[in-house]
Amino acid sequence: MKPKKDQIPKAFTNFTETYPEIADAYSKLGHSVHSTGPIAQKSRELIKLGISCGAQKEGAVHSHTRKALEAGASIEEIRQVVLLTLPTLGMPSMMAAMTWVNDILED
């Protein structure tokens, strides 16, 4: 089943409910690394999307696609990030990432 554009995965919600202290620490770490340095939020989310594509993490690609949209990235910018992975990751990996991005963009 395709995730909805604004849907947080049930597995993540269950994790945060079961392990609230760990989830809070993880959230604080994320806030710390995002607030350290001059890179603007939209650029940070596009970078995180590229990292997620390279790591072939479907859930992270979904999450960072949502976050990039929320930060003001256009559909064209998001798709270009995925296309930029082609020379390094190869066609099959890029196509998988594009499929995951489209799960969110085509919702």
TIMI-2910 file (N, C-alpha, C, CB; in pm, 1 decimal, decimal comma, always signed):
<rs>
+----------+----------+----------+----------+----------+----------+----------+----------+----------+----------+----------+----------+------+
!      n_x !      n_y !      n_z !     ca_x !     ca_y !     ca_z !      c_x !      c_y !      c_z !     cb_x !     cb_y !     cb_z ! resn !
+----------+----------+----------+----------+----------+----------+----------+----------+----------+----------+----------+----------+------+
!    +83,8 !   -118,4 !     +0,0 !     +0,0 !     +0,0 !     +0,0 !    +88,2 !   +124,4 !     +0,0 !    -95,3 !     -0,1 !   +121,6 !  Met !
!    +53,2 !   +220,8 !    -83,5 !   +128,5 !   +342,9 !    -97,9 !   +107,6 !   +433,6 !    +24,2 !    +88,0 !   +415,2 !   -226,9 !  Lys !
!   +216,4 !   +490,9 !    +81,2 !   +197,6 !   +583,2 !   +192,8 !   +137,5 !   +713,8 !   +144,1 !   +330,6 !   +609,5 !   +264,5 !  Pro !
!    +54,7 !   +775,1 !   +227,1 !     -1,5 !   +904,9 !   +191,9 !   +102,8 !  +1012,1 !   +216,2 !   -130,2 !   +934,0 !   +272,8 !  Lys !
!    +89,9 !  +1121,8 !   +143,6 !   +188,8 !  +1228,6 !   +147,8 !   +218,0 !  +1275,3 !   +290,6 !   +141,5 !  +1345,7 !    +64,2 !  Lys !
!   +117,1 !  +1286,3 !   +374,5 !   +136,0 !  +1339,5 !   +509,2 !   +131,1 !  +1232,1 !   +617,4 !    +31,5 !  +1443,6 !   +537,6 !  Asp !
!   +137,8 !  +1106,8 !   +578,5 !   +123,1 !   +995,9 !   +673,0 !   +257,1 !   +955,6 !   +734,0 !    +59,4 !   +875,7 !   +603,6 !  Gln !
!   +262,0 !   +955,8 !   +866,5 !   +379,7 !   +905,0 !   +936,5 !   +361,6 !   +754,4 !   +948,0 !   +398,2 !   +972,9 !  +1078,7 !  Ile !
!   +463,2 !   +676,9 !   +911,8 !   +449,3 !   +531,4 !   +915,0 !   +412,1 !   +479,6 !  +1054,1 !   +578,5 !   +466,2 !   +868,9 !  Pro !
!   +324,0 !   +380,7 !  +1055,4 !   +277,2 !   +321,0 !  +1180,5 !   +393,4 !   +262,6 !  +1260,4 !   +173,1 !   +212,2 !  +1152,0 !  Lys !
!   +491,3 !   +204,5 !  +1193,5 !   +606,7 !   +147,6 !  +1263,6 !   +679,6 !   +254,7 !  +1343,5 !   +703,1 !    +81,3 !  +1163,9 !  Ala !
!   +693,9 !   +374,6 !  +1286,6 !   +761,5 !   +483,9 !  +1357,3 !   +676,7 !   +531,9 !  +1473,9 !   +791,1 !   +600,9 !  +1261,4 !  Phe !
!   +547,1 !   +545,7 !  +1451,9 !   +456,9 !   +586,1 !  +1559,8 !   +460,9 !   +485,2 !  +1673,6 !   +313,2 !   +601,2 !  +1507,6 !  Thr !
!   +457,5 !   +357,9 !  +1640,4 !   +465,8 !   +253,6 !  +1743,0 !   +598,0 !   +262,0 !  +1819,1 !   +450,4 !   +114,4 !  +1679,4 !  Asn !
!   +707,3 !   +285,8 !  +1747,3 !   +838,0 !   +298,5 !  +1810,9 !   +837,5 !   +413,8 !  +1911,5 !   +947,8 !   +320,1 !  +1704,7 !  Phe !
!   +786,0 !   +530,2 !  +1870,5 !   +788,2 !   +646,1 !  +1959,9 !   +699,3 !   +625,4 !  +2082,2 !   +744,1 !   +770,9 !  +1884,8 !  Thr !
!   +591,1 !   +549,8 !  +2065,8 !   +503,8 !   +520,5 !  +2179,8 !   +565,5 !   +416,5 !  +2273,0 !   +367,7 !   +471,7 !  +2130,7 !  Glu !
!   +635,7 !   +320,2 !  +2217,6 !   +696,0 !   +213,5 !  +2297,2 !   +824,4 !   +259,2 !  +2365,2 !   +724,5 !    +92,5 !  +2209,6 !  Thr !
!   +901,3 !   +342,6 !  +2298,1 !  +1031,5 !   +386,7 !  +2348,5 !  +1040,3 !   +539,8 !  +2347,4 !  +1145,8 !   +325,7 !  +2263,7 !  Tyr !
!   +958,4 !   +609,5 !  +2426,0 !   +954,3 !   +755,7 !  +2418,7 !  +1087,3 !   +824,4 !  +2451,6 !   +849,1 !   +806,5 !  +2511,8 !  Pro !
!  +1164,8 !   +770,0 !  +2544,8 !  +1292,7 !   +832,9 !  +2579,6 !  +1392,1 !   +823,6 !  +2464,7 !  +1351,8 !   +767,8 !  +2704,9 !  Glu !
!  +1396,0 !   +708,9 !  +2398,7 !  +1486,2 !   +692,5 !  +2284,2 !  +1439,6 !   +781,8 !  +2169,0 !  +1492,0 !   +543,4 !  +2239,1 !  Ile !
!  +1309,2 !   +785,3 !  +2144,7 !  +1255,7 !   +869,5 !  +2037,6 !  +1286,5 !  +1016,8 !  +2064,0 !  +1103,9 !   +848,7 !  +2023,5 !  Ala !
!  +1276,0 !  +1058,6 !  +2190,0 !  +1306,5 !  +1197,5 !  +2225,7 !  +1454,5 !  +1228,0 !  +2202,9 !  +1268,6 !  +1225,0 !  +2372,5 !  Asp !
!  +1541,8 !  +1135,8 !  +2241,9 !  +1685,7 !  +1155,8 !  +2221,8 !  +1719,0 !  +1163,1 !  +2072,2 !  +1765,9 !  +1041,7 !  +2288,9 !  Ala !
!  +1656,7 !  +1076,5 !  +1993,5 !  +1676,8 !  +1075,8 !  +1848,5 !  +1631,2 !  +1208,8 !  +1788,0 !  +1600,2 !   +957,8 !  +1783,5 !  Tyr !
!  +1516,5 !  +1257,1 !  +1832,7 !  +1463,5 !  +1384,1 !  +1783,9 !  +1557,2 !  +1499,7 !  +1819,1 !  +1323,9 !  +1409,6 !  +1842,3 !  Ser !
!  +1608,1 !  +1500,0 !  +1941,3 !  +1700,9 !  +1606,0 !  +1983,8 !  +1829,3 !  +1602,7 !  +1901,4 !  +1734,4 !  +1591,6 !  +2133,6 !  Lys !
!  +1880,0 !  +1482,1 !  +1872,2 !  +1999,6 !  +1469,9 !  +1789,1 !  +1972,4 !  +1529,9 !  +1651,4 !  +2043,4 !  +1321,3 !  +1776,6 !  Leu !
!  +1858,2 !  +1494,8 !  +1593,2 !  +1821,8 !  +1549,4 !  +1462,5 !  +1814,3 !  +1701,1 !  +1463,6 !  +1689,3 !  +1492,4 !  +1417,4 !  Gly !
!  +1751,7 !  +1757,0 !  +1566,5 !  +1742,6 !  +1903,6 !  +1577,3 !  +1881,3 !  +1965,6 !  +1591,3 !  +1654,4 !  +1943,9 !  +1697,6 !  His !
!  +1968,2 !  +1900,9 !  +1667,3 !  +2103,7 !  +1954,2 !  +1687,0 !  +2182,5 !  +1958,9 !  +1557,1 !  +2178,8 !  +1870,5 !  +1789,2 !  Ser !
!  +2180,8 !  +1849,8 !  +1481,5 !  +2260,1 !  +1849,8 !  +1358,2 !  +2200,3 !  +1942,0 !  +1252,2 !  +2271,3 !  +1708,1 !  +1302,9 !  Val !
!  +2069,1 !  +1958,4 !  +1253,3 !  +2007,6 !  +2049,1 !  +1156,1 !  +2034,3 !  +2195,5 !  +1189,6 !  +1857,5 !  +2024,6 !  +1149,3 !  His !
!  +2049,5 !  +2227,4 !  +1316,5 !  +2068,4 !  +2367,7 !  +1354,8 !  +2215,5 !  +2408,0 !  +1359,8 !  +2004,5 !  +2393,4 !  +1489,6 !  Ser !
!  +2305,5 !  +2314,9 !  +1335,6 !  +2448,9 !  +2345,4 !  +1337,4 !  +2494,2 !  +2371,8 !  +1194,7 !  +2531,5 !  +2228,8 !  +1401,7 !  Thr !
!  +2524,2 !  +2496,1 !  +1166,2 !  +2573,9 !  +2529,5 !  +1033,1 !  +2478,2 !  +2616,2 !   +954,1 !  +2602,0 !  +2404,3 !   +956,3 !  Gly !
!  +2526,2 !  +2664,3 !   +839,1 !  +2453,2 !  +2765,2 !   +762,4 !  +2358,6 !  +2713,1 !   +654,3 !  +2549,8 !  +2854,5 !   +699,4 !  Pro !
!  +2348,2 !  +2583,6 !   +634,9 !  +2268,3 !  +2532,2 !   +523,1 !  +2119,9 !  +2550,6 !   +553,9 !  +2300,3 !  +2382,2 !   +495,9 !  Ile !
!  +2047,8 !  +2609,1 !   +460,0 !  +1904,9 !  +2636,4 !   +475,9 !  +1824,4 !  +2506,2 !   +479,2 !  +1854,7 !  +2727,0 !   +361,9 !  Ala !
!  +1707,3 !  +2512,9 !   +540,9 !  +1625,0 !  +2393,5 !   +561,6 !  +1593,6 !  +2319,7 !   +431,7 !  +1495,9 !  +2431,7 !   +630,0 !  Gln !
!  +1551,5 !  +2390,7 !   +327,9 !  +1518,2 !  +2322,5 !   +202,7 !  +1639,0 !  +2247,2 !   +148,7 !  +1467,5 !  +2423,1 !    +98,1 !  Lys !
!  +1754,4 !  +2310,2 !   +150,0 !  +1876,0 !  +2243,9 !   +101,8 !  +1910,1 !  +2124,4 !   +188,9 !  +1993,8 !  +2342,0 !    +98,7 !  Ser !
!  +1895,7 !  +2137,7 !   +320,5 !  +1923,5 !  +2024,8 !   +410,6 !  +1833,6 !  +1906,7 !   +377,7 !  +1904,3 !  +2066,4 !   +557,9 !  Arg !
!  +1706,2 !  +1932,5 !   +354,2 !  +1613,4 !  +1823,2 !   +324,0 !  +1644,8 !  +1758,8 !   +189,4 !  +1469,3 !  +1874,4 !   +324,8 !  Glu !
!  +1685,3 !  +1837,1 !    +92,3 !  +1724,1 !  +1779,4 !    -36,9 !  +1851,5 !  +1696,4 !    -23,3 !  +1744,2 !  +1890,5 !   -141,7 !  Leu !
!  +1945,4 !  +1742,3 !    +58,8 !  +2066,9 !  +1664,8 !    +84,8 !  +2030,8 !  +1533,7 !   +153,0 !  +2166,4 !  +1745,3 !   +171,8 !  Ile !
!  +1944,5 !  +1540,2 !   +255,6 !  +1903,4 !  +1419,1 !   +326,7 !  +1829,8 !  +1323,3 !   +232,3 !  +1813,5 !  +1455,1 !   +447,2 !  Lys !
!  +1754,8 !  +1377,6 !   +138,1 !  +1688,8 !  +1293,6 !    +38,7 !  +1792,8 !  +1221,3 !    -46,0 !  +1595,6 !  +1377,7 !    -50,8 !  Leu !
!  +1895,6 !  +1293,0 !    -90,8 !  +2001,5 !  +1230,7 !   -169,0 !  +2073,5 !  +1122,2 !    -90,8 !  +2100,5 !  +1335,0 !   -214,9 !  Gly !
!  +2100,4 !  +1147,0 !    +37,0 !  +2164,7 !  +1046,4 !   +121,9 !  +2074,5 !   +923,8 !   +133,7 !  +2196,2 !  +1104,7 !   +262,5 !  Ile !
!  +1946,4 !   +946,0 !   +152,7 !  +1851,2 !   +835,4 !   +166,2 !  +1843,6 !   +753,2 !    +38,4 !  +1712,4 !   +888,5 !   +202,2 !  Ser !
!  +1848,2 !   +821,3 !    -76,1 !  +1849,0 !   +749,5 !   -204,4 !  +1974,8 !   +662,6 !   -214,9 !  +1842,1 !   +849,6 !   -323,9 !  Cys !
!  +2088,9 !   +720,3 !   -179,7 !  +2214,4 !   +647,5 !   -188,2 !  +2218,8 !   +527,4 !    -94,7 !  +2328,8 !   +739,6 !   -157,6 !  Gly !
!  +2155,4 !   +542,0 !    +21,5 !  +2152,2 !   +432,2 !   +118,2 !  +2044,1 !   +330,0 !    +85,1 !  +2130,0 !   +486,6 !   +258,3 !  Ala !
!  +1960,6 !   +362,9 !    -14,8 !  +1851,4 !   +274,4 !    -57,2 !  +1755,8 !   +242,9 !    +57,9 !  +1908,3 !   +144,2 !   -114,2 !  Gln !
!  +1719,2 !   +347,3 !   +132,4 !  +1627,8 !   +335,4 !   +246,1 !  +1491,3 !   +390,8 !   +205,9 !  +1683,7 !   +410,5 !   +371,4 !  Lys !
!  +1400,5 !   +302,1 !   +170,0 !  +1269,2 !   +343,2 !   +119,3 !  +1196,1 !   +434,7 !   +217,0 !  +1183,7 !   +220,6 !    +90,3 !  Glu !
!  +1190,5 !   +397,0 !   +342,8 !  +1119,8 !   +479,5 !   +441,3 !  +1181,1 !   +617,6 !   +454,8 !  +1119,3 !   +410,9 !   +576,3 !  Gly !
!  +1314,6 !   +624,5 !   +451,7 !  +1381,9 !   +753,8 !   +461,2 !  +1355,9 !   +838,7 !   +336,8 !  +1532,6 !   +734,0 !   +481,0 !  Ala !
!  +1351,4 !   +775,0 !   +219,3 !  +1318,6 !   +848,7 !    +97,0 !  +1177,5 !   +905,5 !   +107,8 !  +1331,1 !   +757,4 !    -28,0 !  Val !
!  +1082,6 !   +825,6 !   +155,4 !   +946,5 !   +875,9 !   +176,5 !   +948,6 !   +995,2 !   +272,6 !   +854,5 !   +763,4 !   +231,7 !  His !
!  +1015,5 !   +977,2 !   +386,3 !  +1018,2 !  +1081,2 !   +489,2 !  +1081,7 !  +1210,0 !   +438,1 !  +1093,6 !  +1031,8 !   +611,8 !  Ser !
!  +1196,6 !  +1198,8 !   +372,2 !  +1265,8 !  +1320,1 !   +328,1 !  +1200,6 !  +1382,5 !   +205,8 !  +1410,8 !  +1289,1 !   +298,0 !  His !
!  +1125,0 !  +1306,2 !   +130,5 !  +1044,6 !  +1366,6 !    +24,3 !   +936,4 !  +1453,3 !    +87,3 !   +981,6 !  +1257,6 !    -67,6 !  Thr !
!   +867,8 !  +1399,9 !   +188,5 !   +766,0 !  +1479,5 !   +259,6 !   +827,9 !  +1604,8 !   +320,5 !   +698,4 !  +1395,1 !   +370,1 !  Arg !
!   +941,8 !  +1586,6 !   +387,8 !  +1006,0 !  +1700,0 !   +454,6 !  +1056,2 !  +1803,5 !   +354,2 !  +1121,9 !  +1651,3 !   +541,1 !  Lys !
!  +1105,3 !  +1759,9 !   +239,8 !  +1150,0 !  +1853,7 !   +136,3 !  +1032,3 !  +1935,2 !    +84,1 !  +1218,4 !  +1778,3 !    +20,1 !  Ala !
!   +919,4 !  +1870,3 !    +62,2 !   +799,1 !  +1943,0 !    +18,9 !   +758,6 !  +2046,3 !   +123,4 !   +682,4 !  +1844,9 !     -6,9 !  Leu !
!   +758,2 !  +2004,7 !   +250,0 !   +721,7 !  +2096,0 !   +359,2 !   +817,3 !  +2214,5 !   +367,8 !   +720,0 !  +2021,1 !   +492,7 !  Glu !
!   +943,2 !  +2193,0 !   +330,8 !  +1044,2 !  +2298,8 !   +335,3 !  +1040,9 !  +2388,1 !   +211,6 !  +1181,9 !  +2237,9 !   +350,1 !  Ala !
!   +951,4 !  +2358,3 !   +117,5 !   +936,2 !  +2443,4 !     +0,2 !  +1002,1 !  +2394,4 !   -126,5 !   +988,3 !  +2574,7 !    +30,4 !  Gly !
!  +1054,3 !  +2272,7 !   -126,1 !  +1115,2 !  +2219,1 !   -248,3 !  +1005,9 !  +2189,4 !   -350,3 !  +1198,2 !  +2090,6 !   -217,8 !  Ala !
!  +1038,3 !  +2211,8 !   -475,3 !   +943,6 !  +2182,2 !   -581,9 !   +955,7 !  +2035,0 !   -621,5 !   +968,0 !  +2274,4 !   -704,3 !  Ser !
!   +854,8 !  +1986,9 !   -690,4 !   +858,3 !  +1850,1 !   -742,3 !   +977,9 !  +1832,7 !   -835,1 !   +726,8 !  +1816,0 !   -816,5 !  Ile !
!  +1006,9 !  +1933,7 !   -915,1 !  +1119,4 !  +1926,3 !  -1008,5 !  +1251,7 !  +1916,7 !   -933,8 !  +1120,2 !  +2048,1 !  -1101,5 !  Glu !
!  +1267,4 !  +1991,1 !   -824,5 !  +1391,1 !  +1984,2 !   -745,6 !  +1408,1 !  +1845,7 !   -683,5 !  +1391,0 !  +2092,2 !   -635,2 !  Glu !
!  +1299,6 !  +1791,8 !   -631,0 !  +1304,6 !  +1659,4 !   -569,1 !  +1342,5 !  +1553,5 !   -671,9 !  +1169,5 !  +1624,6 !   -504,4 !  Ile !
!  +1279,2 !  +1559,5 !   -787,2 !  +1311,4 !  +1460,6 !   -890,7 !  +1453,9 !  +1477,0 !   -942,5 !  +1213,0 !  +1471,9 !  -1006,5 !  Arg !
!  +1504,5 !  +1601,5 !   -947,2 !  +1643,0 !  +1621,0 !   -991,3 !  +1739,9 !  +1557,8 !   -892,5 !  +1674,4 !  +1770,9 !  -1007,7 !  Gln !
!  +1711,9 !  +1566,9 !   -763,5 !  +1797,4 !  +1501,4 !   -664,6 !  +1808,8 !  +1352,6 !   -696,5 !  +1742,0 !  +1522,1 !   -521,3 !  Val !
!  +1695,7 !  +1291,0 !   -725,9 !  +1697,3 !  +1147,6 !   -758,3 !  +1774,6 !  +1123,5 !   -887,3 !  +1553,2 !  +1092,6 !   -771,2 !  Val !
!  +1752,8 !  +1204,0 !   -988,4 !  +1825,6 !  +1188,0 !  -1114,7 !  +1976,2 !  +1202,2 !  -1096,0 !  +1776,9 !  +1289,9 !  -1216,7 !  Leu !
!  +2017,9 !  +1288,9 !  -1002,8 !  +2160,4 !  +1308,5 !   -977,4 !  +2227,9 !  +1183,3 !   -921,4 !  +2180,0 !  +1423,9 !   -881,6 !  Leu !
!  +2148,6 !  +1090,6 !   -870,5 !  +2206,6 !   +966,1 !   -817,6 !  +2241,2 !   +867,0 !   -928,6 !  +2109,9 !   +900,9 !   -719,1 !  Thr !
!  +2189,9 !   +887,9 !  -1048,3 !  +2207,5 !   +791,5 !  -1157,1 !  +2353,8 !   +757,1 !  -1186,7 !  +2143,6 !   +845,1 !  -1281,6 !  Leu !
!  +2442,9 !   +855,0 !  -1207,7 !  +2580,5 !   +817,2 !  -1242,3 !  +2653,6 !   +741,1 !  -1130,5 !  +2659,0 !   +941,1 !  -1277,5 !  Pro !
!  +2618,9 !   +767,8 !  -1006,9 !  +2687,8 !   +704,7 !   -894,2 !  +2624,0 !   +572,8 !   -853,3 !  +2690,0 !   +798,5 !   -775,8 !  Thr !
!  +2491,8 !   +569,1 !   -846,6 !  +2421,6 !   +450,1 !   -796,4 !  +2385,1 !   +351,3 !   -905,8 !  +2296,8 !   +491,4 !   -723,9 !  Leu !
!  +2368,9 !   +401,4 !  -1028,1 !  +2325,8 !   +314,7 !  -1137,9 !  +2175,4 !   +322,2 !  -1159,2 !  +2367,0 !   +170,7 !  -1110,8 !  Gly !
!  +2134,4 !   +273,1 !  -1275,1 !  +1993,9 !   +281,4 !  -1315,8 !  +1899,1 !   +208,3 !  -1220,0 !  +1978,1 !   +224,7 !  -1455,2 !  Met !
!  +1924,5 !    +83,5 !  -1181,2 !  +1827,4 !    +14,5 !  -1095,1 !  +1805,4 !    +85,5 !   -960,9 !  +1873,6 !   -128,0 !  -1069,8 !  Pro !
!  +1913,4 !   +132,8 !   -900,1 !  +1899,6 !   +201,2 !   -770,7 !  +1829,3 !   +335,3 !   -785,7 !  +2036,9 !   +221,8 !   -706,3 !  Ser !
!  +1862,6 !   +407,8 !   -891,8 !  +1796,0 !   +535,7 !   -916,0 !  +1647,7 !   +514,3 !   -942,2 !  +1860,9 !   +609,1 !  -1034,6 !  Met !
!  +1614,8 !   +412,5 !  -1019,6 !  +1474,1 !   +385,0 !  -1049,8 !  +1397,0 !   +345,5 !   -924,0 !  +1463,1 !   +274,0 !  -1154,9 !  Met !
!  +1459,4 !   +268,9 !   -835,0 !  +1394,0 !   +234,7 !   -708,4 !  +1365,9 !   +361,5 !   -628,8 !  +1481,4 !   +137,0 !   -625,5 !  Ala !
!  +1465,2 !   +449,2 !   -618,8 !  +1446,9 !   +573,9 !   -544,3 !  +1338,8 !   +660,8 !   -608,0 !  +1579,0 !   +651,4 !   -536,8 !  Ala !
!  +1335,0 !   +666,8 !   -741,0 !  +1232,2 !   +746,5 !   -808,4 !  +1093,5 !   +690,2 !   -778,8 !  +1257,2 !   +749,9 !   -960,7 !  Met !
!  +1082,8 !   +558,7 !   -774,0 !   +955,0 !   +495,7 !   -740,3 !   +911,0 !   +536,7 !   -600,4 !   +965,5 !   +342,1 !   -750,2 !  Thr !
!  +1004,6 !   +536,9 !   -505,4 !   +971,2 !   +573,3 !   -367,7 !   +933,1 !   +720,7 !   -357,1 !  +1089,0 !   +542,8 !   -274,5 !  Trp !
!  +1004,9 !   +807,5 !   -429,5 !   +969,8 !   +950,5 !   -431,8 !   +829,8 !   +967,8 !   -489,7 !  +1073,6 !  +1032,2 !   -515,0 !  Val !
!   +802,4 !   +897,1 !   -598,9 !   +671,2 !   +908,9 !   -662,6 !   +558,3 !   +856,0 !   -574,9 !   +671,2 !   +835,1 !   -794,4 !  Asn !
!   +588,7 !   +762,2 !   -482,9 !   +487,9 !   +719,3 !   -386,5 !   +428,0 !   +840,5 !   -314,3 !   +549,0 !   +620,6 !   -284,6 !  Asp !
!   +513,4 !   +936,0 !   -283,8 !   +470,6 !  +1055,9 !   -210,5 !   +420,3 !  +1163,2 !   -305,4 !   +585,7 !  +1111,1 !   -126,0 !  Ile !
!   +493,0 !  +1189,0 !   -413,0 !   +457,5 !  +1298,0 !   -504,5 !   +327,2 !  +1273,3 !   -578,5 !   +567,8 !  +1319,0 !   -604,3 !  Leu !
!   +296,8 !  +1148,0 !   -605,6 !   +177,9 !  +1116,8 !   -684,8 !    +56,8 !  +1082,2 !   -599,7 !   +207,3 !  +1002,8 !   -777,8 !  Glu !
!    +67,9 !  +1104,6 !   -468,7 !    -42,9 !  +1077,6 !   -376,6 !   -158,0 !  +1174,1 !   -403,3 !     +4,0 !  +1088,9 !   -229,4 !  Asp !
+----------+----------+----------+----------+----------+----------+----------+----------+----------+----------+----------+----------+------+
</rs>
